[in-house]
Amino acid sequence: MTRRRRVAEGVVLFPGAGSSADHPTLVALEGALATLPVGRVDFAYRREGRRAPDRAPKLIACINAEAAAFASANDVDPGALVLGGRSMGGRMASMAVADGLPAAGLVLLSYPLHPPGKPDRLRIEHLGALDLPCLFVSGTRDPFGTPDELEREVAAIPGPVEVHWLDGGRHDVKGRDDEIAEVVTTWVRALGRSARRR
């Protein structure tokens, strides 16, 4: 049974493995979503000055803790938060939600479907547990997943899925922040209203 769709009351975003919460795309999203409380949050390893990411269980625990703290600080129901981020950050947020973290939706920017050049090493085991609205924004030339690969794999998600393709964009999608911000803002504002699907 699909969850009732929630109106978003806040957004919490996490960066990719090699960047911080000050990544230009995340900063642009915070500005575009200014009518809502928005958190741009670094993982613990980054705050501790380490370059190498922690393993998935520690990253997921960080997302759980940060989402709860953000909801409490902003007096928001945790289930009314949109979670996500860039690359690894979005992937870990989706894994946290698949493990039971409540959320109104997921925003997954440059989702790392597989390591570059290794399409056999798919990161999809949890997708079937994502029974909530999901927005994927990816470049059509992203080596972490082609349009055909991503479209095929997200079909396993039981919740409503929307995919926005950045024509010619690679994994870093440099220079596309305005387009990304417009797409994400429109999608977040529509949550809880129409039941659109890809």
PyMOL commands that set and color helices and strands:
alter all, ss='L'
color gray80, all
select helices_A, chain A and resi 24-32+44-47+56-73+78-80+88-98+127-129+147-154+177-190
alter helices_A, ss='H'
color red, helices_A
select strands_A, chain A and resi 10-14+38-40+81-86+105-109+134-139+161-166
alter strands_A, ss='S'
color yellow, strands_A
deselect
rebuild
show_as cartoon
